[in-house]
Amino acid sequence: MTGETVAFWVVAAALLASSLAVVLTPNLFHAVLYLAAALVATGLVFLLLDAPFLFGVQLLLYAGGVVTIVVFAIMLTERLVGERITQASRHVFNGGVVAAAVFVAVAGFLLQGPATPPRPPLAGDTTVAIGRALVGPFAVTLELLGLLLVAALLGALYLARTEE
């Protein structure tokens, strides 16, 4: 068993545990923290797959940006409603049955393939090509996304300020 295999199973266990904690914890803020842990573990899976750019995007965009926006939403909603918001998992049994069915379907699909697929050789670092695409044809889209996120944060700050 290689170190890469051990690292994958450790990250997979952390991802599974944090994902279950997101769904099962009654405290909404704690659920967001567990979501951040799950997103970081997903980024580590990308890193184990030799995709450092996707690892960086996962950490910056999802684990950083999305979790920050959700925390702002929780803070603003609790302030506007005036009471603590709890998360209720009402249909845990039905969700468990559906999750088990999906797991069996995916496992059956994976078991039909070859036991050890050959790993393709690394094609080189694609970060430069992705960077050129982002500042080339997708530059306007990237800038508009950044502007939208800044406007959302400014709106959240305006709504969260006190009346003093």
C-alpha positions, 0 to 999 in steps of 0.5 A, a space after each residue: 500500500 502506497 503513501 498516496 493510497 493511505 492519504 486518499 483513505 484518510 482524506 476520504 474518511 475526513 470527507 465522509 465524516 464532515 459531510 455527515 456532520 453537515 447533514 446531521 448537526 442541528 446548529 446551522 453555523 456548525 453545519 457551515 463549518 463542517 461544510 468548509 471542512 468537507 470542501 477542503 477535503 474535496 480540494 485535497 482529493 484534487 491535490 492527490 489527483 495531481 490537479 493543483 489548480 483545481 485544489 487552489 480554486 476549490 480552496 479560494 472559491 468554495 471553501 473561502 468564498 461560498 462559506 463566507 457568503 453563507 456565514 453572512 447569510 446566517 448572520 443577517 437572517 438571524 438578525 432580521 428574524 431575531 431568533 436562532 435558526 436551527 437545522 432540522 433533518 426531518 426525513 433522515 430515513 428516506 434520505 438514507 435510503 436514497 443515499 444507499 441506493 445511489 451508493 449501490 448504483 455508483 459502486 456497481 458501476 465502478 466494480 464493472 470497470 477494470 480493477 486497476 486502471 492505468 494511470 496516464 502520464 502527466 501532460 505537464 502543468 496546465 496552470 498557464 493555459 488555464 490562466 491565459 484562458 481566464 485573462 483572455 476570452 473569459 476575462 469579462 465573465 471573471 470580472 463580472 463574477 468578482 464585481 457581483 461578489 463584492 456587491 453582495 458583501 457590501 450589501 451584507 455589510 450595509 444590512 448588518 450594521 447597527 442603527 447607532 
